[in-house]
Amino acid sequence: MQKAKPIGIIGSGSFGTALAVNFSKFTQHVYLKARSKEFAEKLNRERQNDCYLKGVPLSENIIITDDYETIFKNCHIIFLAVPSNALQETLLDIKTYSGKFNLRGYIFINTAKGLGDKSMELPHKVFSRTLGNLMLERYAVLSGPSFAVEVSKHLPTAVCVASFNKKILDELKNFFKNIVNFRIYTLDDVIGVELGGSLKNIVALAAGIAGGLGLGNNARAALLTRGIIEMTRFGEALGADKITFTGLSGLGDLILTSTSDLSRNRSVGVRIGKGESLDSILKDMKMVAEGIATTKSVHIIAKEKNIYMPITDVVYSVLYEGLKPADAIVKLLERDIKNEFI
């Protein structure tokens, strides 16, 4: 099989590193942008990322750098594998190279799953506000059930990629056909895909809290089912297509994130359900649980737009208002009985 052209990945956390390891098997080179010169030197010296993806070797065709210019000189497709709260800062760094490189000559694929930016904007809005509206035709978003550790082991994974630009999707189809264990499906609902990847983290927190309280499988199934309805309701209010939430970035990612011990958001919820404080949990964490910041953003937006979000409301109250987890469950159960689909 002919290897694909080099690709760039900005962000050397768990998912960025996992993508680099996975793609390095099928591409000529992967250029991985680390957050600092010191971290790049550490990764080059050790040839593994023990901070975020322990025990996974970095092959020799993964070229690690702390320099954006190296990425722009060698790559046409660039993945933005940074947390949502770091997206704007990353884009501002990228913008400084617009005089030297024509940014409209690249494809930028965002992988962040959250509304952690202080602006509470969807990632594509942050992208266009920072780089300009014309750059939206160079934007895509990748989301779906894809734990980093399994991606790094080349285990079969299916995700979706959305863009406003059909030509971009055609180019990405051509690229991903070479990545045989990482299958993509394409669609044009950027808003839906971004929201699916973000909102499922709130439900995963709720499922974790229920698990920490020992409420059983029935409760988890109820939370996931009502959760996807809540996600869809919010998505439609913001202009997404409701069918997107039945797909990989909605239901698929929700199932994975809400049921697996590998999920950071579910794990945080479990610890909260068992009585730990959020502050103590955050002090222990190296990686970001996107759902914590996303819960606040979605709660505020839902109140402003009068969107009914009972699961989000109680998760917000537990995280930010001191509501006890057991009382949160009672609050959900005591609501008025209503038609299931209204």
C-alpha positions in Angstrom: 0.0 0.0 0.0 1.3 3.4 -0.9 1.8 5.6 2.1 -0.1 8.9 2.4 1.6 12.2 2.3 2.9 13.8 5.6 0.4 15.2 8.0 0.8 17.6 11.0 -0.7 17.4 14.5 -0.7 20.4 16.8 -1.0 19.1 20.3 1.0 16.4 22.0 -1.5 15.3 24.7 -3.1 11.9 24.7 -5.2 12.2 21.6 -2.7 14.1 19.5 0.0 11.5 20.4 -2.4 8.6 19.7 -3.2 10.0 16.3 0.5 10.4 15.5 1.2 6.8 16.5 -1.8 5.5 14.5 -1.2 7.6 11.4 2.6 7.0 11.4 1.9 3.4 10.2 0.2 4.6 7.1 1.9 8.0 6.2 5.3 9.0 5.1 5.8 11.2 8.1 3.8 12.6 11.0 4.9 16.0 12.3 3.9 16.3 16.0 3.9 19.8 17.5 4.7 19.8 21.2 3.7 22.6 23.6 7.3 23.6 24.4 10.9 23.1 23.4 11.5 21.2 26.6 8.6 18.8 26.1 9.7 18.3 22.5 13.2 17.4 23.6 11.8 15.0 26.2 9.7 13.2 23.6 12.5 13.0 21.2 14.9 11.7 23.9 12.5 9.1 25.3 10.5 8.3 22.2 7.3 7.9 24.2 4.9 10.2 25.9 4.8 9.0 29.5 2.9 12.1 30.6 -0.2 11.4 28.6 0.1 8.0 26.8 2.4 5.8 28.9 4.2 2.9 27.3 3.3 3.7 23.7 6.5 4.0 21.5 6.8 6.8 19.0 8.2 5.5 15.7 11.0 7.2 13.9 8.8 8.7 11.2 7.1 10.8 13.9 9.0 14.0 13.8 8.6 15.9 17.0 9.0 19.7 17.0 8.0 22.8 19.0 8.0 24.9 15.9 4.8 25.8 13.9 6.9 26.6 10.8 8.1 23.0 10.5 4.4 22.0 10.4 3.5 24.5 7.7 6.5 23.7 5.5 5.8 20.0 5.4 2.1 19.4 5.8 -1.1 20.2 4.0 -3.5 18.5 6.5 -3.2 19.7 10.1 -5.0 18.3 13.1 -5.7 20.7 16.0 -5.5 18.2 18.9 -5.7 20.7 21.8 -8.3 21.1 24.6 -11.1 23.4 23.7 -9.9 25.9 26.3 -6.6 26.1 24.5 -8.0 26.4 21.0 -8.1 30.2 20.7 -4.6 30.6 22.0 -3.4 28.0 19.5 -5.2 29.7 16.6 -3.7 33.1 17.6 -0.3 31.4 17.4 -1.1 30.1 14.0 -2.4 33.5 12.8 1.1 35.0 13.4 2.3 32.8 10.4 -0.3 34.1 8.0 2.2 36.6 6.5 4.6 33.8 5.7 2.2 31.0 4.8 -1.1 31.1 3.0 -3.3 29.6 5.6 -6.0 29.0 3.0 -3.7 26.4 1.5 -4.2 24.0 4.5 -6.9 21.9 5.9 -7.4 22.3 9.7 -9.2 19.5 11.5 -10.3 20.3 15.0 -10.6 17.4 17.5 -11.5 19.2 20.7 -14.7 18.0 22.4 -16.0 20.9 24.5 -17.2 24.4 25.0 -14.4 25.2 27.4 -13.5 28.5 25.8 -14.6 31.5 28.0 -16.5 32.9 25.0 -18.8 29.7 25.1 -18.6 29.6 21.4 -18.6 26.5 19.3 -15.1 25.7 18.0 -15.9 26.7 14.4 -17.0 30.1 15.7 -13.7 30.5 17.6 -11.9 29.4 14.4 -13.6 32.0 12.2 -13.5 34.8 14.8 -9.7 34.3 15.2 -8.6 33.5 11.6 -11.4 35.2 9.6 -14.7 34.0 8.1 -13.0 33.0 4.8 -11.0 30.4 6.7 -14.2 28.4 7.5 -13.9 26.8 4.1 -10.7 25.2 5.3 -12.2 23.9 8.6 -13.3 20.5 9.5 -14.2 18.8 12.8 -13.5 15.2 13.8 -15.5 13.5 16.5 -16.8 10.1 17.6 -16.1 7.2 20.0 -12.3 7.2 20.0 -10.3 6.6 23.2 -6.7 7.6 22.7 -5.2 4.5 24.1 -7.1 2.3 21.7 -6.4 4.5 18.7 -2.7 4.3 19.6 -2.9 0.5 19.5 -4.4 0.6 16.0 -7.7 -1.0 17.2 -10.6 -0.5 14.8 -12.2 2.9 15.3 -15.0 4.8 13.5 -15.5 8.5 13.7 -17.2 11.2 11.7 -15.8 14.3 10.0 -17.9 17.3 9.2 -17.1 20.4 7.1 -19.0 23.3 5.4 -16.9 22.6 2.3 -17.6 19.4 0.3 -14.2 19.7 -1.4 -12.5 19.4 2.0 -14.5 16.3 2.8 -13.5 14.8 -0.6 -9.8 15.4 0.2 -10.1 13.9 3.6 -11.9 10.8 2.2 -8.9 10.4 0.0 -6.5 10.7 2.9 -8.4 8.5 5.3 -8.8 5.6 2.8 -5.2 4.9 3.6 -5.8 4.7 7.4 -7.4 1.3 7.3 -8.1 0.9 11.0 -9.5 4.4 11.4 -12.7 4.7 9.4 -14.4 8.0 8.8 -18.0 8.9 7.8 -18.6 12.4 6.4 -21.4 14.9 6.9 -22.0 18.6 6.6 -23.5 19.3 10.0 -20.6 21.0 11.7 -22.7 22.3 14.5 -24.2 18.9 15.3 -20.9 17.1 15.3 -19.3 19.8 17.6 -22.2 19.7 20.0 -22.4 15.9 20.1 -18.8 15.6 21.1 -19.3 18.3 23.8 -22.7 17.5 25.3 -22.0 13.8 25.8 -19.4 14.7 28.4 -22.1 16.2 30.6 -24.2 13.0 30.4 -21.0 11.0 31.1 -20.5 13.0 34.3 -24.1 12.2 35.3 -23.7 8.5 34.5 -20.5 8.5 36.6 -22.2 10.2 39.5 -25.0 7.6 39.4 -22.3 4.8 39.3 -20.5 6.3 42.2 -23.7 6.3 44.2 -24.2 2.6 43.3 -27.5 3.2 41.5 -27.2 0.3 39.0 -27.6 -0.4 35.3 -31.2 0.7 35.1 -30.3 4.2 36.2 -27.4 4.4 33.8 -29.6 3.2 30.8 -32.2 5.8 31.8 -29.6 8.6 32.0 -28.1 7.7 28.6 -31.6 7.5 26.9 -32.8 10.8 28.4 -29.4 12.3 27.8 -29.4 11.8 24.1 -32.9 13.4 24.0 -31.5 16.4 26.0 -28.5 16.6 23.7 -30.8 16.6 20.6 -33.1 19.3 22.1 -30.1 21.6 22.7 -28.6 20.9 19.3 -31.8 21.6 17.4 -32.1 24.9 19.3 -28.7 25.9 18.1 -29.2 24.9 14.5 -28.0 21.3 14.4 -29.7 18.5 12.5 -31.3 16.1 15.0 -30.3 13.0 13.1 -26.6 13.8 13.8 -27.2 12.9 17.4 -28.1 9.4 16.5 -24.7 8.9 14.9 -21.1 8.5 15.9 -20.5 12.0 17.4 -23.8 11.7 19.4 -25.0 8.3 20.5 -21.8 6.5 19.6 -19.6 8.8 21.7 -22.2 9.0 24.5 -22.2 5.2 24.9 -18.4 5.0 25.0 -17.8 7.9 27.3 -20.6 7.0 29.7 -19.9 3.3 30.1 -16.1 2.8 30.1 -13.6 3.2 33.0 -11.3 4.8 30.4 -13.5 7.8 30.3 -12.1 10.8 32.2 -15.6 12.5 32.5 -17.3 9.3 33.8 -14.4 8.8 36.2 -14.7 12.3 37.6 -18.5 11.6 38.0 -17.8 8.4 39.9 -15.5 10.1 42.3 -18.0 12.8 42.9 -20.7 10.3 43.5 -18.5 8.6 46.1 -18.1 11.9 48.0 -14.9 13.5 46.7 -14.9 17.2 46.1 -14.3 18.6 42.6 -11.3 20.6 43.7 -9.5 17.6 45.1 -10.3 15.6 41.9 -8.9 18.4 39.6 -5.7 18.6 41.6 -5.0 14.9 40.8 -5.7 15.2 37.1 -3.1 15.6 34.4 -5.6 15.7 31.5 -8.7 17.7 31.0 -12.2 16.4 31.6 -13.9 18.6 29.1 -17.3 18.1 30.6 -16.6 20.2 33.7 -16.2 23.5 31.8 -18.8 22.5 29.1 -21.4 22.0 31.8 -21.1 25.6 32.9 -21.2 26.9 29.3 -24.2 24.8 28.3 -26.1 25.6 31.5 -25.7 29.3 30.8 -26.7 29.0 27.2 -29.7 26.9 28.0 -31.0 29.4 30.5 -30.5 32.3 28.0 -32.4 30.4 25.3 -34.9 28.7 27.6 -33.9 25.2 26.6 -35.1 22.5 29.0 -32.0 20.6 30.2 -32.8 18.8 33.5 -29.7 16.5 33.5 -27.4 19.4 32.7 -29.1 21.5 35.4 -28.4 19.0 38.2 -24.9 18.2 37.1 -24.2 22.0 37.1 -25.7 22.2 40.6 -23.5 19.4 41.9 -20.3 20.8 40.3 -20.8 24.5 41.0 -23.5 25.0 43.7 -22.8 22.4 46.3 -25.8 20.1 45.6 -25.2 16.7 47.1 -25.1 13.9 44.4 -27.8 11.9 46.2 -30.1 15.0 46.3 -29.4 15.6 42.6 -30.9 12.2 41.8 -33.9 12.9 43.9 -34.3 16.2 42.1 -34.4 14.4 38.7 -36.9 11.7 39.9 -39.3 14.2 41.6 -40.0 16.2 38.4 -43.5 16.2 37.0 -44.4 13.2 34.8 -44.6 14.2 31.1 -44.9 12.7 27.6 -41.7 10.9 26.7 -41.2 12.7 23.4 -42.4 16.2 24.2 
